[in-house]
Amino acid sequence: MKQQIIENIKRLIKINPEETIEINPNYLEYFDEEELLDIQKQLEFKKENISKISNTYLDEIYQKTKKDEI
């Protein structure tokens, strides 16, 4: 189970499907299964909401530049 969670985390970190993600195995052994599941859930949330987060950020920048022009 732990190994599957680690593989899911690697998949979620990837931006380019061609890239290989290597995580230090000693580092991963430090986490228990529950902590790894939490990391996985956080990555899933961020991946699902990245466009919303990006749009909000870009909108804020646009609003600031509009104020600077006035």
C-alpha positions in Angstrom: 0.0 0.0 0.0 2.7 2.5 0.9 4.6 1.9 -2.4 1.4 2.6 -4.3 0.9 5.9 -2.5 4.5 6.8 -3.3 3.8 6.0 -7.0 0.7 8.2 -6.9 2.7 11.0 -5.4 5.3 10.8 -8.1 2.6 10.8 -10.8 0.9 13.9 -9.3 4.3 15.8 -9.1 4.9 15.2 -12.9 4.3 18.1 -15.2 5.5 16.5 -18.3 4.4 12.9 -18.8 7.8 12.1 -20.3 9.8 13.1 -17.2 10.9 10.7 -14.5 10.5 11.6 -10.9 12.9 10.2 -8.3 12.4 10.7 -4.6 15.0 9.8 -2.1 13.8 6.4 -0.7 15.3 7.3 2.7 13.3 10.4 2.8 10.1 8.5 2.0 10.7 6.0 4.8 10.5 8.8 7.3 6.7 9.2 6.5 4.1 6.7 7.7 1.2 5.7 5.4 -1.2 8.3 6.8 1.2 11.1 6.2 1.8 9.9 2.7 -1.9 9.8 2.0 -2.2 13.4 3.3 0.6 14.5 0.9 -1.2 12.7 -1.9 -4.5 14.4 -1.1 -2.9 17.8 -1.0 -1.3 17.2 -4.4 -4.6 16.0 -5.9 -6.3 19.2 -4.6 -3.7 21.4 -6.0 -3.7 19.7 -9.4 -7.4 19.9 -9.6 -7.5 23.5 -8.7 -4.4 24.9 -10.4 -6.4 26.7 -13.1 -8.6 28.4 -10.5 -5.6 29.4 -8.5 -3.7 30.6 -11.6 -6.7 32.6 -12.8 -7.2 34.3 -9.5 -3.5 35.2 -9.3 -3.5 36.5 -12.9 -6.7 38.5 -12.2 -5.0 40.1 -9.2 -2.0 41.1 -11.2 -4.2 42.5 -14.0 -6.2 44.6 -11.5 -2.9 46.0 -10.0 -1.6 47.0 -13.4 -4.9 48.7 -14.2 -4.5 50.8 -11.0 -1.0 51.7 -12.0 -2.1 53.0 -15.4 -4.7 55.4 -13.9 
